[in-house]
Amino acid sequence: MDKSMLKYIGKRLLISTVTLFVIILVLFLMLKLMPGTPFNDEKLSDSQKALLMAKYGLDKPVLVQFFNYLKNMLTGDFGVSYVINKNMEISKLVGSAMVISFKLGIAATILGAIVGILLGVVAALNKNSWLDSLATGVSVLGVSIPSFVFALILVYFLGAKWHILPTQYNSSNSFVSSIMPVIALSMSVIANVARFTRTEMIQVLNSDYMTLAKSKGLDKRTLIMKHGLRNSLVPVITILGPIMVNIMTGTMVVENICGVPGLGKLLIQSIQQNDYNVTLACSFLYAFMYVIIVLVIDVSYGIIDPRIRLGKDE
């Protein structure tokens, strides 16, 4: 690995670290500005609430609380739940939900990327044909219709009406239970990836270097796979990261429809009940995933096309 690449990665790591620090600070301050406390039980007297606030360090100045939380977080201690599951470690509470949401998000992204790339390539190679119109129609539907609507349709037909798949998530049969939410979540990925792939593929096929490659007598398969598709995938890779995070942050309604005990469902519950530590942990995990995925994409982008890292260094 050359020095320019190491310098490029170092800059991206520094920017990612600063971004995460700013995110956790803003999240912490926003939670403190929310009305109420985690201890809103009417059965508790004011003195009992004050004792609980002191027990968990919530009576200290906000900045003191923040830096204490940050110090503990760096050691892997996200505190305990105040309401949802009292005194349970956040790592245990959030960990199981995160694994489920992460698996769904990864599966939906992979499925959507594969199908979307195939649709985009087919549409580009058959421009202005019925195949192109079909791929465009799928893209329009995927972008226009929310994922939870697809989930409702799948639950009604595949679950309630035809009894092909279970209507609710079952941890004992997680693979089969995940099919409907994964398909529902993948529709937006298919639409976006197909649209981007088609546009980029058409531009690449009409470029000067493709004309040169054709003049050298290369066969059609080599032209498409080695020269066309490879260059078309650079912008597609760029959009996959944000799409993946958007899927995982947008699974809340789909998780509720399909009964999936994921991170999105837990985040909504924690916000409703003012469970600060759970809300912070869930929100930070989403932000962390987003920043890391963008970092990986930036590095991948620099490896695929060295001009990008050289341009940013300049």
N, C-alpha and C positions, 0 to 999 in steps of 0.2 A: 504493500500500500504506500503510495507516494505521499510527500509532505503536504501537497495541496489538499489531498483527500482527508488527511488527519486534521489539518487546520479547519477544513469545512465541517467535519464531524464535531470538532471541539466547539466551534461557534454555535452550531445547532444545539448541542448539549447545554451550553450556557444560557441560550435564549429559552430553552425548555424549562430549565431550573427556575429562572426568574419568573417565567409565566406561571408556573405552579405555585410559587410563593405568593404572587399577587392574587391568584385565584383563591387560595385558602384564606388569605387576609380578608378579601371582599366577602366571601361566604360567611366567615366568622362574624364580621361586623353586621351583615344583613340579618343574621339570626338574632343578634342581640337587639336589633331594632324592632323585631317582631313583637306584637303585643302578647302579654301573658308569660308564664313560665312553665317548665315541665311539671310543676307541682300545683295544678289547678283544681285538685280534688276539693270539693266543698266540705268534706269531712275534716280536712286539715285546718287547724287554727293558724293564725298569723305567726305565732311563736314556733309552731311545728314546721311551717314553711321556711321560716328564717333558719332554723336548725338544719334543715335539709339543704338549703342554699349554701350554708357554711360548710356542711359535710363534703359537698362536691366542689367547693371552691368557687361557686357562682356568685358569691358576695364580694369578691375582689374586683379591683378596677379591670376594665375590659382588656386593656393592653397586657396586663399581668396574666389574665386568663388566656389570652391568645398565645403568648410566648410559652406559658406552661403547657398548653395544648400542643404547640408546635414541637417542643422538646420531647414530649411523650410520644407524639406521632412519629418522630424520626427513629424512635426505638421500637416502633411497631405497636405502641399502645394507643388505641383510639378511644379509650375510656370504656364506660359501661352504659347500658341503656337505662334511662330514667323511668320510662313509661311502658314501652311495648313489651319488654321482657326484663323486668326490674333486676338491676345489678348483673345482668348477663354481659359478658365481654362482647364488645362490638365486632371483634374479629370473627367470633363464632357466629354471631347473629347475621352479619352481613356476608360472611364467607360463603355459606351455603346458597344464599339467594344470588350472589354474584356469579357463582359457578353455573347456575341454571341459565341466567340471562346471557352470560358470555357464550355458552354453548349454542343457545338459540341464535345469537347475533352472528357468530362465526359461521354456523351452518347456513343461515339465510344469505349471508354475504357471498359465500362460496357458490351456493346454488344460483343465486342471482347473477354473479359475475360470469359463470360458465354459460348459462342460458343467454344472458345479455350479449356476450361476445359473439356467440354463435349466430344469434339473430342479427346483430349489427353487421357481421361479415357477409351473411347471406343477403341482407338488404343492399349492401354496398355493391356486391358482385352482380346483383340483379336489379340495378337501379331502374326505377320507373316501371317495374313489373308488378304482378300481383303479389309476389313474395315480399317486395319492398313495401307495398301497401299494407300487407298483413303485419309485418314487423313494426311499421309506423303506428298501426292501430293498437298493437299491444303496448307500445311505448306510451301512447296517449292515455290509455286506460290505466296503466300503472302509475303514471304521474297524477292523473286526475282523481282517482279513487283512493281514499285513505286505506291504510293497511287493516284498520279495525273493521272496515266494511267487508273486505275480503274474508276476514276472520269470521264474521257473522254469517256470510254466505256459506263458507266451508263447514262451519258448525251445524248450520241448518240442514244442508244437503248431505254431506258425508257423515255427519254425526247423528242428528235427530231423525232425519227422514230415511236415509239408506243404511244407517248403522254400520258403515264401513270402518269408521275410526271413532275412538272415544271422544265425547264432547268436552270432557274435563281432563286436565293433566293428572296423571297418576305416576308417582315416583317409582312404583314397582315395575312399571312398563314405560319408562321415560322415552324410549326411542319412538314407539308408535304414538305416544301422546304428544310428541314434539312435531309430528309431521304437519299438522294443520297450522300451528303458529309459525313454523318455519316457512311454509309456502306463502302464507299471508304477508309475512315480513319481507320476503324475497321479491315481491312484485315490484316495489319501487326501485329496487336494485336492478332488476331485469330491465325496467323501462329506461332508467338513466344510463346504464352501461350500454344498452343497445343503441340509444340515440347518439351517445358520444362515439362509440365504435364506428357506427355507420358514417358519421360526418368526417371523422379522421381518416377512415379507410378510403373514402371517396377522394379526399384531398391527396392522400399518399399515392393512390393509383394514377392520379392525373399529374403527378409531380415529374420534374425533369429527370431525376435519378432513376425513377421507375422506367421511363422511356429509354434511358441509357441501358438499364439492365435487360430490357426486352431486346434491344438491338444486339446485345451480346449473345443472344440465343438461349437464355435461361428458360427452363420449362415453367409452365404456369404455376405449378404447385410450389416450386422454389421461390418464385416471385411473390406469391401471396404470403407464404409462411415465413420466409426468411427476411424479406424486404418490406412487404406491405404490412403484415400483422404486427411485426416487432415495433415498427415505428409508430403504428397507430395506437399501441398499448400505453405509450408514455403518458398521455393525458388521462387515459382510463385509470391507470394506477393512481394518479393524483386524486381522483374523485372517490376512489374506493375507501380511503381512510375516513374522511368525514361522513360518507354514506354509512359505513359500519357503525360509527359512534352514534349517528342519528338513529339508526335502527335500535341500538341498545338503549338509548335515552327515550325512544318513542314507543317502547314496548308496553308501556303502562296499561293502556286500554286493551291491547291484545292479550296481555297477561291476565287481566281481569276477566275477559271474555272466555278464555280457555282455561282459567283456573290455575295459571302458572305462578308458583310462589317465588317470583323473581325479584330483582333489585328495584325495578320500577314500582312495583306494587308496595314494596317496603318503604321506598322513599316517600310516596304519597301518604302512607300511614304515619310516618314519622313527622311529616310537616303538619298534618292535622292534629297531632297530639303533642307538638312542641318538644319532641324528643331530640334535643340539640345534637348529641353525639352521633346518633343514627343518621340524621339529616346531613351532618357534616361529612361523615364517612361515605355515604352513598354519593353525595354531590362531588366529593373529591375524587372518588374512584372514576366517575364519569369523566371528570376533567383530566385525570391522569391518563385514562385510556385514550382520550382525544389527543392530548399532547404527545404521548408516546407514538401513537399511530402516525401523526403528522411528522414526527421526527424520523420514523422509519421510512416514510414516503420520501421525505427530503433527501435522506441518505441514498435510498434506492434510485431516486431521480438523478443524483449526482454520479452514481455508478453507471447508470444506463447512458447518460449523456454528459460527458466531462465538461462540455461547454457551459453547463448550468453552474457547476461549482466554481469554475474559473470566472464566469461572469459575476457571480455574487462576491467572490473574493476581491475583484477589482472595484 
